[in-house]
Amino acid sequence: MKTAGLVLLSCLDSVHAPNSEGSASLIACLASFTNLQDPWTSPKAYDLAQSLLSKHLQVKKYQNVRTTPGSYDTLIHNLLLNQVKPLFVRSKNPTLTDQARKAISPLPGPNIPSDFESHNKPWKFQSPHIVTIFHWILTQLDASLVEAHWPLIIPPLLTILDDVSIRYKIKGCELLVLLLKVAPASLLERSGLGEIFHNTLMPYLLYLPSLTPEDESIPLLDAAYTALIALMSARYNTVETTVQRTKSADSIFRYGILKGHTHAGTNVRIATLLMKKSTDLVNGMRIYCVKHLKDLLPLVSATLTAPFATAYPPLLEAALQTLQAIIINGWPRVAFHKGEILEGLLICWCRIENEEEPISELISTRKAIRDKSRAVVRLLRDDDHAMEEIQMIRDHDSRFKTLLEI
């Protein structure tokens, strides 16, 4: 169906509510035009498809009972069973049972030669639009629908996530985040899929330059970290699961952030991304982030004190955001690390002040340094020895008097 077909549908006065597999096929055609990044979707086709889906189908108004003709549940069931499943049936994941549970003793997956990949992956080579349809389906789900259609949702999701193409790995991460927004935590643990998703995503954190091109590495790392943090939040969202949540965050930090900084070298774009994800992790760990301050604060301090730090302001901004997260979540240990924190802030402040020509991008950075420095001072007000040291710094250099207000 091209744009002309969508225009023709939009001219119809009415479209009956979906109550058959044929109607589900029509909705699948419309859903295939809901992603502007697809080469077959023009802005006009996108607008028409969205308008038809919302105006004529109104899927959210149907009764949520699969046995009722025309129900929303029937629509989702027909789409998954008749549109999505047939294209993924040849790509069976050995870690799953037929009920989309974790296999106790998974068999090794088949070693398929690349010449046969197009035969075994029609969803990728013959019908790539099915990924867009699957994405649209996931945006329409709630917790009850996820549980009812779990065996139809998980196999295609894992197949996309496991694909060798980085483009589809990124798409798989995005699809997983959509699912995690509505999937019950109990279902993830009961089925064992939480662990499978975690183990699938972790290796993606090391897709780093120079083995992986930078333009592919950055979006994959961004998507993988986002999915892992969302998975951690979805699996461990109660007080009783705090220990498991902390262990999950620990593995992401050690295996991803620390190794990433080691292997990324001087790549500022990768370093900026890793620093932003460090902020998300610190916020996710909350007070338990203090166990990683001995490793994280040197990274932040080294970024702020680097001789050419002002040459790439986004990295400074990301480091300051991480420092802010540390101050907010790990405030009981700020006094212990005050020297390292203030050293990074003061040296960075001096480098910005010494710039011969003002850099517009550094205006917000300068304000952020002042805010973080004053926040540290406020936390140290009850420490007489620390306040004496801060007063000595103020007396020694007049540039720090407004920065370190007492």
C-alpha positions as CSV (number, residue, x, y, z in Angstrom):
1,M,0.0,0.0,0.0
2,K,1.5,3.3,-1.1
3,T,0.5,6.9,-0.2
4,A,-2.2,6.8,-2.9
5,G,-3.9,3.9,-1.2
6,L,-3.8,5.8,2.1
7,V,-5.4,8.8,0.4
8,L,-8.1,6.6,-1.0
9,L,-8.9,5.2,2.5
10,S,-9.0,8.7,4.0
11,C,-11.7,9.6,1.5
12,L,-14.0,6.9,2.7
13,D,-16.8,8.1,5.0
14,S,-16.5,5.3,7.4
15,V,-14.5,2.2,8.1
16,H,-16.0,-0.7,10.1
17,A,-14.4,-1.6,13.4
18,P,-11.9,-4.4,13.1
19,N,-13.7,-7.7,13.7
20,S,-11.8,-10.1,11.4
21,E,-8.4,-11.1,10.3
22,G,-8.9,-9.1,7.1
23,S,-9.5,-6.0,9.1
24,A,-6.3,-6.8,11.1
25,S,-4.4,-6.9,7.8
26,L,-5.7,-3.5,6.9
27,I,-4.5,-2.2,10.3
28,A,-1.2,-3.8,9.7
29,C,-0.9,-1.9,6.4
30,L,-1.6,1.3,8.2
31,A,0.8,0.5,11.0
32,S,3.6,-0.1,8.6
33,F,3.6,3.7,7.8
34,T,4.1,4.8,11.5
35,N,7.8,5.3,11.4
36,L,9.2,8.3,9.6
37,Q,12.7,6.7,9.5
38,D,11.5,4.0,7.2
39,P,12.5,4.7,3.6
40,W,9.0,3.8,2.3
41,T,7.3,6.3,4.7
42,S,6.9,9.9,3.6
43,P,5.6,12.6,5.9
44,K,2.3,12.6,4.1
45,A,1.9,8.8,4.4
46,Y,2.8,9.0,8.1
47,D,0.2,11.7,8.8
48,L,-2.5,9.8,6.8
49,A,-1.7,6.5,8.6
50,Q,-1.8,8.1,12.0
51,S,-5.1,9.9,11.2
52,L,-6.7,6.7,9.9
53,L,-5.6,4.6,12.9
54,S,-6.9,7.1,15.4
55,K,-10.0,8.3,13.6
56,H,-11.5,5.2,12.0
57,L,-10.1,2.3,14.1
58,Q,-10.1,3.8,17.6
59,V,-8.7,0.6,18.9
60,K,-8.6,1.7,22.5
61,K,-12.4,2.0,22.6
62,Y,-13.0,-1.7,21.9
63,Q,-13.8,-4.2,24.7
64,N,-10.8,-5.9,26.1
65,V,-12.1,-9.4,25.7
66,R,-10.5,-11.6,23.0
67,T,-13.6,-13.7,22.5
68,T,-15.7,-10.6,21.7
69,P,-15.8,-9.9,18.0
70,G,-14.2,-6.6,17.2
71,S,-12.4,-6.4,20.6
72,Y,-9.0,-4.7,21.0
73,D,-7.6,-8.0,22.3
74,T,-8.8,-9.8,19.2
75,L,-7.0,-7.2,17.0
76,I,-3.7,-7.6,18.9
77,H,-4.0,-11.4,18.8
78,N,-4.7,-11.5,15.0
79,L,-1.8,-9.1,14.3
80,L,0.7,-11.1,16.4
81,L,-0.5,-14.5,15.3
82,N,-1.1,-13.9,11.6
83,Q,1.1,-11.0,10.7
84,V,4.2,-11.1,12.9
85,K,4.7,-14.8,13.9
86,P,4.9,-16.3,10.4
87,L,7.8,-14.1,9.5
88,F,9.8,-15.1,12.6
89,V,9.0,-18.7,12.9
90,R,12.2,-19.9,11.2
91,S,14.4,-17.9,13.7
92,K,13.7,-19.9,16.8
93,N,15.8,-18.9,19.8
94,P,17.3,-21.9,21.6
95,T,17.1,-20.2,25.0
96,L,13.3,-20.1,24.9
97,T,10.6,-22.7,25.4
98,D,7.4,-22.7,23.2
99,Q,5.7,-20.8,26.0
100,A,8.4,-18.0,25.9
101,R,10.0,-19.1,29.1
102,K,13.6,-19.6,29.8
103,A,14.8,-23.0,28.7
104,I,16.4,-25.0,31.6
105,S,18.9,-26.8,29.4
106,P,19.1,-24.8,26.1
107,L,20.5,-26.6,23.1
108,P,23.1,-24.8,21.0
109,G,21.6,-22.7,18.2
110,P,21.9,-23.8,14.6
111,N,25.0,-22.5,12.7
112,I,23.2,-21.0,9.7
113,P,25.5,-20.0,6.8
114,S,25.2,-16.5,5.7
115,D,24.0,-17.7,2.3
116,F,20.8,-19.0,3.9
117,E,20.2,-16.0,6.2
118,S,17.8,-14.4,3.8
119,H,15.8,-17.6,3.7
120,N,15.6,-17.9,7.5
121,K,15.0,-14.2,8.1
122,P,12.1,-13.1,5.8
123,W,11.3,-10.4,8.4
124,K,14.6,-8.8,7.6
125,F,15.1,-9.3,3.9
126,Q,11.6,-9.7,2.3
127,S,9.3,-7.9,4.8
128,P,11.2,-5.3,6.8
129,H,8.0,-3.4,7.4
130,I,7.0,-6.0,9.9
131,V,9.4,-4.5,12.5
132,T,7.5,-1.2,12.2
133,I,4.2,-3.1,12.7
134,F,5.6,-4.9,15.7
135,H,6.8,-1.6,17.1
136,W,3.3,-0.2,16.7
137,I,1.7,-3.2,18.4
138,L,4.0,-2.8,21.5
139,T,2.9,0.8,21.8
140,Q,-0.7,-0.4,22.1
141,L,-0.2,-2.9,24.9
142,D,-1.0,-2.8,28.6
143,A,0.0,-5.3,31.4
144,S,-2.9,-7.7,30.8
145,L,-2.4,-7.8,27.1
146,V,1.3,-8.5,27.5
147,E,0.7,-11.4,29.8
148,A,-2.0,-12.8,27.5
149,H,0.2,-12.7,24.4
150,W,3.6,-13.3,26.0
151,P,4.4,-16.3,23.8
152,L,3.7,-14.3,20.7
153,I,5.7,-11.2,21.8
154,I,8.9,-12.5,23.1
155,P,10.3,-14.7,20.2
156,P,10.2,-11.9,17.6
157,L,11.6,-9.4,20.1
158,L,14.6,-11.6,21.0
159,T,15.2,-12.4,17.3
160,I,15.5,-8.7,16.5
161,L,17.6,-8.1,19.5
162,D,20.0,-11.0,18.7
163,D,20.4,-10.1,15.0
164,V,24.0,-9.5,13.8
165,S,23.1,-6.2,12.3
166,I,23.8,-3.2,14.6
167,R,20.8,-1.5,13.1
168,Y,18.5,-4.2,14.3
169,K,20.2,-4.5,17.7
170,I,19.4,-0.8,18.2
171,K,15.8,-1.4,17.1
172,G,15.6,-4.4,19.5
173,C,16.7,-2.3,22.4
174,E,14.0,0.3,21.6
175,L,11.3,-2.4,21.3
176,L,12.4,-3.9,24.7
177,V,12.1,-0.5,26.4
178,L,8.6,-0.2,25.1
179,L,7.7,-3.7,26.4
180,L,9.3,-3.0,29.8
181,K,7.0,0.0,30.3
182,V,4.0,-2.3,30.6
183,A,5.4,-5.7,31.4
184,P,4.8,-6.8,35.0
185,A,8.0,-7.4,37.0
186,S,6.5,-10.7,38.3
187,L,6.2,-11.9,34.7
188,L,9.8,-11.1,33.9
189,E,11.1,-13.1,36.8
190,R,8.5,-15.9,36.5
191,S,9.4,-16.5,32.9
192,G,13.2,-16.1,33.4
193,L,13.2,-13.5,30.6
194,G,14.7,-10.8,32.8
195,E,18.0,-12.7,33.0
196,I,17.9,-13.6,29.3
197,F,17.4,-9.9,28.3
198,H,20.2,-8.8,30.7
199,N,22.7,-11.4,29.3
200,T,21.8,-10.5,25.7
201,L,22.4,-6.8,26.3
202,M,25.6,-6.8,28.3
203,P,28.0,-7.6,25.4
204,Y,26.6,-4.6,23.5
205,L,28.3,-2.3,26.0
206,L,31.7,-3.2,24.5
207,Y,30.9,-2.4,20.9
208,L,33.4,0.4,21.0
209,P,35.7,2.1,18.5
210,S,37.9,1.2,16.8
211,L,36.5,-2.3,16.3
212,T,33.0,-0.8,15.9
213,P,32.7,2.4,13.8
214,E,32.0,5.4,16.0
215,D,28.8,6.3,14.1
216,E,27.4,2.8,14.8
217,S,28.9,2.4,18.3
218,I,27.3,5.6,19.8
219,P,23.7,4.8,18.9
220,L,24.1,1.2,20.0
221,L,25.7,2.1,23.3
222,D,23.0,4.7,23.9
223,A,20.2,2.2,23.2
224,A,21.8,-0.7,25.1
225,Y,22.4,1.4,28.3
226,T,18.9,2.8,28.1
227,A,17.5,-0.7,27.8
228,L,19.6,-2.2,30.6
229,I,18.7,0.6,33.0
230,A,15.0,0.3,32.1
231,L,15.3,-3.5,32.6
232,M,16.9,-3.0,36.0
233,S,14.1,-0.6,37.0
234,A,11.4,-2.9,35.7
235,R,12.7,-6.1,37.4
236,Y,13.6,-4.5,40.8
237,N,11.1,-1.8,41.7
238,T,10.4,-2.7,45.3
239,V,12.3,-2.3,48.6
240,E,12.6,-6.1,48.8
241,T,14.6,-6.2,45.6
242,T,17.0,-3.5,46.5
243,V,19.9,-5.9,46.8
244,Q,19.3,-7.4,43.3
245,R,18.9,-3.9,41.9
246,T,22.2,-2.9,43.3
247,K,24.0,-6.0,41.9
248,S,22.5,-5.3,38.5
249,A,23.7,-1.7,38.6
250,D,27.2,-2.9,39.8
251,S,27.6,-5.2,36.8
252,I,26.5,-2.5,34.3
253,F,28.9,0.0,35.9
254,R,31.9,-2.3,36.1
255,Y,31.5,-4.1,32.8
256,G,30.2,-1.2,30.8
257,I,31.2,2.2,32.2
258,L,34.7,1.4,33.6
259,K,35.7,-0.8,30.7
260,G,34.2,1.6,28.2
261,H,36.3,4.5,29.6
262,T,39.4,2.3,29.4
263,H,38.9,1.2,25.8
264,A,37.4,4.4,24.4
265,G,40.7,6.2,24.9
266,T,40.5,9.9,23.9
267,N,37.2,9.6,22.0
268,V,35.3,12.5,23.4
269,R,31.9,11.5,22.0
270,I,32.1,8.1,23.6
271,A,33.4,9.6,26.8
272,T,30.4,12.0,26.8
273,L,27.9,9.2,26.3
274,L,29.5,7.1,29.0
275,M,29.4,10.1,31.4
276,K,25.7,10.7,30.7
277,K,24.9,7.0,31.3
278,S,26.9,7.2,34.6
279,T,24.5,9.9,35.7
280,D,21.5,7.6,34.9
281,L,23.2,4.8,36.8
282,V,24.0,6.9,39.9
283,N,20.4,8.1,40.0
284,G,19.2,4.5,39.7
285,M,21.5,3.2,42.5
286,R,20.6,6.1,44.8
287,I,22.6,6.0,48.1
288,Y,24.2,2.7,47.0
289,C,26.3,4.7,44.5
290,V,28.8,5.4,47.3
291,K,30.5,2.1,46.7
292,H,31.6,3.2,43.3
293,L,32.8,6.7,44.2
294,K,36.4,5.6,44.4
295,D,36.2,4.7,40.7
296,L,33.7,7.2,39.4
297,L,35.0,10.4,41.0
298,P,38.5,10.1,39.5
299,L,36.9,9.8,36.0
300,V,34.9,13.0,36.7
301,S,37.8,14.8,38.2
302,A,40.1,13.8,35.3
303,T,37.5,15.1,32.8
304,L,37.2,18.4,34.6
305,T,40.9,19.0,35.0
306,A,42.0,17.8,31.5
307,P,44.3,20.5,29.8
308,F,42.0,20.8,26.8
309,A,38.7,20.2,28.6
310,T,37.2,23.5,27.3
311,A,37.7,22.4,23.7
312,Y,34.6,20.1,24.0
313,P,32.0,21.7,26.3
314,P,29.4,18.8,26.0
315,L,31.8,16.5,27.9
316,L,32.2,19.0,30.7
317,E,28.5,19.4,30.9
318,A,28.1,15.6,31.1
319,A,30.7,15.4,33.8
320,L,29.1,18.1,35.9
321,Q,25.7,16.3,35.6
322,T,27.3,13.2,36.9
323,L,28.9,15.1,39.8
324,Q,25.5,16.6,40.6
325,A,24.0,13.1,40.7
326,I,26.8,12.1,43.1
327,I,26.2,15.0,45.4
328,I,22.4,14.4,45.5
329,N,22.5,10.6,45.9
330,G,25.8,10.1,47.7
331,W,25.8,13.2,49.9
332,P,26.8,11.4,53.1
333,R,30.3,10.6,51.5
334,V,30.8,14.0,49.9
335,A,32.8,15.3,52.9
336,F,35.2,12.3,52.6
337,H,35.8,13.1,48.9
338,K,35.7,16.9,49.2
339,G,39.3,17.4,48.1
340,E,38.9,15.5,44.8
341,I,35.6,17.1,44.1
342,L,36.7,20.7,44.7
343,E,40.0,20.2,42.8
344,G,38.1,19.3,39.7
345,L,35.6,22.2,40.0
346,L,38.3,24.8,40.8
347,I,40.7,23.8,38.1
348,C,37.9,23.7,35.5
349,W,36.7,27.1,36.7
350,C,40.2,28.6,36.2
351,R,40.6,27.1,32.7
352,I,37.3,28.7,31.7
353,E,38.2,32.0,33.3
354,N,41.6,32.0,31.4
355,E,40.1,31.5,28.0
356,E,41.3,34.4,25.8
357,E,38.0,34.6,23.9
358,P,34.7,33.8,25.6
359,I,33.1,30.6,24.4
360,S,29.3,30.8,24.3
361,E,28.9,27.0,25.0
362,L,30.8,27.5,28.3
363,I,28.4,30.0,29.8
364,S,26.1,27.3,31.1
365,T,29.1,25.2,32.2
366,R,30.4,28.1,34.2
367,K,27.1,28.5,36.0
368,A,26.9,24.7,36.6
369,I,30.4,24.8,38.2
370,R,29.3,27.6,40.5
371,D,26.1,25.8,41.5
372,K,27.9,22.5,42.3
373,S,30.7,24.2,44.2
374,R,28.1,26.0,46.4
375,A,26.3,22.8,46.9
376,V,29.5,21.1,48.2
377,V,30.1,24.1,50.6
378,R,26.5,23.8,52.0
379,L,27.1,20.1,52.7
380,L,30.3,20.9,54.5
381,R,29.0,23.7,56.8
382,D,28.9,21.5,59.9
383,D,32.6,20.4,59.3
384,D,34.7,23.1,60.9
385,H,38.0,21.7,59.6
386,A,36.6,21.7,56.0
387,M,35.2,25.2,56.3
388,E,38.7,26.4,57.4
389,E,40.2,24.8,54.3
390,I,37.6,26.5,52.1
391,Q,38.3,29.9,53.7
392,M,42.0,29.4,53.1
393,I,41.2,28.8,49.4
394,R,39.1,31.9,49.2
395,D,41.8,34.0,50.9
396,H,44.5,32.6,48.6
397,D,42.8,33.4,45.3
398,S,40.1,36.1,44.9
399,R,38.6,34.3,41.9
400,F,37.2,31.7,44.3
401,K,35.4,34.1,46.6
402,T,32.2,34.2,44.6
403,L,32.6,30.5,43.7
404,L,32.9,29.3,47.2
405,E,30.3,31.4,49.1
406,I,30.3,30.6,52.8
